[in-house]
């Protein structure tokens, strides 16, 4: 079987190979933090020199911890709303639907056309896992998100929004709120210091992509529009894996512990 290539993808699109590689390596651990047999299968089919991804064992572990916690947020939402609709923004080659599927959820994976083209060849879409080939910034994709099973909807944006410009992030989040009032959004948010360290990691990893959006306090999003509220936060120091190599005393350094976290927001309807 011929190998597949991500030939026309932008530098940002190519960052999807980093978490895929991390998931594949994780399967070789004695007790994987995330079980994802599709990761190894996808790696074997993609024509890429995986040695070019230069990440430490700790960086790879942190990538998997982030994945694990995003999965947890989605599972928690599906426990509250079993027949919900979930839209994964910038899905890349993630197999989250296959990992968390409860047999009822209606799922949409959204990414740029070149990524979706590759995704379709590796993991064909199904009746309850549908693909949307578009940019997050193109609101037309929202017309394709149907909710036949009820109003509950969750947007998942893992390692996506920080790559956008600040005004683009604000416009995208407010757009989701206006079109899908009452929805929830789970996304990673970093501080300016976290932005600097993440961009340094991208440089070391040999990626040309760079992040642009950061906030000093995750509550800043609440000022963007009435109805937006921060519901829950997860810091990587809340449940660190030993492989991350994070000394316990780092917990006392707010600059580091707050640098990057996963936040859950409610995009509530604007009253009046």
Secondary structure as the mmCIF struct_conf table of DSSP 4:
data_model
#
loop_
_struct_conf.conf_type_id
_struct_conf.id
_struct_conf.beg_label_comp_id
_struct_conf.beg_label_asym_id
_struct_conf.beg_label_seq_id
_struct_conf.end_label_comp_id
_struct_conf.end_label_asym_id
_struct_conf.end_label_seq_id
HELX_LH_PP_P HELX_LH_PP_P1 UNK A 2 UNK A 3
STRN STRN1 UNK A 4 UNK A 4
BEND BEND1 UNK A 8 UNK A 8
HELX_RH_AL_P HELX_RH_AL_P1 UNK A 11 UNK A 14
TURN_TY1_P TURN_TY1_P1 UNK A 15 UNK A 15
HELX_RH_AL_P HELX_RH_AL_P2 UNK A 16 UNK A 26
TURN_TY1_P TURN_TY1_P2 UNK A 27 UNK A 28
BEND BEND2 UNK A 29 UNK A 29
TURN_TY1_P TURN_TY1_P3 UNK A 30 UNK A 31
BEND BEND3 UNK A 33 UNK A 34
HELX_RH_AL_P HELX_RH_AL_P3 UNK A 37 UNK A 45
STRN STRN2 UNK A 46 UNK A 46
HELX_RH_3T_P HELX_RH_3T_P1 UNK A 50 UNK A 52
HELX_RH_AL_P HELX_RH_AL_P4 UNK A 57 UNK A 80
TURN_TY1_P TURN_TY1_P4 UNK A 82 UNK A 83
STRN STRN3 UNK A 85 UNK A 89
TURN_TY1_P TURN_TY1_P5 UNK A 90 UNK A 90
TURN_TY1_P TURN_TY1_P6 UNK A 92 UNK A 93
HELX_RH_AL_P HELX_RH_AL_P5 UNK A 96 UNK A 100
BEND BEND4 UNK A 103 UNK A 104
STRN STRN4 UNK A 106 UNK A 111
HELX_RH_AL_P HELX_RH_AL_P6 UNK A 113 UNK A 122
BEND BEND5 UNK A 123 UNK A 123
STRN STRN5 UNK A 126 UNK A 126
TURN_TY1_P TURN_TY1_P7 UNK A 127 UNK A 128
STRN STRN6 UNK A 129 UNK A 133
BEND BEND6 UNK A 134 UNK A 134
TURN_TY1_P TURN_TY1_P8 UNK A 136 UNK A 137
HELX_RH_3T_P HELX_RH_3T_P2 UNK A 139 UNK A 144
TURN_TY1_P TURN_TY1_P9 UNK A 148 UNK A 149
BEND BEND7 UNK A 151 UNK A 151
STRN STRN7 UNK A 153 UNK A 157
BEND BEND8 UNK A 158 UNK A 159
HELX_RH_3T_P HELX_RH_3T_P3 UNK A 161 UNK A 163
BEND BEND9 UNK A 164 UNK A 164
HELX_RH_AL_P HELX_RH_AL_P7 UNK A 166 UNK A 179
BEND BEND10 UNK A 180 UNK A 180
TURN_TY1_P TURN_TY1_P10 UNK A 181 UNK A 182
STRN STRN8 UNK A 183 UNK A 190
HELX_RH_AL_P HELX_RH_AL_P8 UNK A 192 UNK A 204
TURN_TY1_P TURN_TY1_P11 UNK A 205 UNK A 206
BEND BEND11 UNK A 216 UNK A 217
HELX_RH_3T_P HELX_RH_3T_P4 UNK A 218 UNK A 223
TURN_TY1_P TURN_TY1_P12 UNK A 224 UNK A 224
BEND BEND12 UNK A 225 UNK A 225
TURN_TY1_P TURN_TY1_P13 UNK A 226 UNK A 227
STRN STRN9 UNK A 228 UNK A 235
TURN_TY1_P TURN_TY1_P14 UNK A 236 UNK A 238
BEND BEND13 UNK A 239 UNK A 239
HELX_RH_3T_P HELX_RH_3T_P5 UNK A 242 UNK A 244
HELX_RH_3T_P HELX_RH_3T_P6 UNK A 248 UNK A 252
HELX_RH_AL_P HELX_RH_AL_P9 UNK A 254 UNK A 257
TURN_TY1_P TURN_TY1_P15 UNK A 258 UNK A 258
BEND BEND14 UNK A 259 UNK A 259
STRN STRN10 UNK A 260 UNK A 267
HELX_LH_PP_P HELX_LH_PP_P2 UNK A 268 UNK A 271
#
